[in-house]
């Protein structure tokens, strides 16, 4: 006489247990998803157009010699506000060489670098900026001819070597000096950026910037203050 009620109780217990187990599995999946999302690095936010990062490269880079995919770093010379976060002076920007082609008889040299992140002592930030054709020259006396954006080779025989570094830190050093004395003090750097001589830039469909030169193989040294930006910058004073 108790068989039927007892069977119903067992069936009800199984149903309740199934619901409880199902809820537990669902809750576990939700919690796991939240943990995974919290561990996923934030995507680089879209930076304002015209935002620039003056930097010194931490290694030399040469078109046609430095392979595509080579990891590169640069040190920020001026604190920069990025999406409400201050990226401090001396922060390290990391990225890679995305194009590197030596000059040939018929084609120009090509060089492109993309930086993807910035790290400093107490923080980091995802970014996406590119090497541009701009740099900050060393401040020189008022009578120095800087109309081309480079030291006056006519008044300095040491600069008549046809060097391939587009703007060196020390105007009295030959372009191939390869000096690794470190970045110039801020007081030595001009307040206005200028274009590299005989270097052109193009912006690709994906937003990347590529530098080209029909005159020489583009090289970056470790002393010049180059400009990284979200895209090619407009002409005019920096």
Secondary structure as UniProt FT lines:
FT   HELIX           3..39
FT   TURN            49..50
FT   STRAND          52..57
FT   STRAND          61..62
FT   TURN            63..65
FT   TURN            68..69
FT   STRAND          71..76
FT   STRAND          80..82
FT   TURN            83..84
FT   STRAND          85..87
FT   TURN            89..90
FT   STRAND          92..101
FT   STRAND          109..120
FT   TURN            121..122
FT   STRAND          123..138
FT   TURN            142..143
FT   TURN            147..148
FT   HELIX           153..155
FT   HELIX           157..159
FT   TURN            160..161
FT   TURN            171..172
FT   TURN            175..176
FT   HELIX           186..188
FT   STRAND          189..195
FT   TURN            197..198
FT   STRAND          200..203
FT   TURN            205..206
FT   STRAND          209..213
FT   STRAND          219..220
FT   STRAND          225..229
//
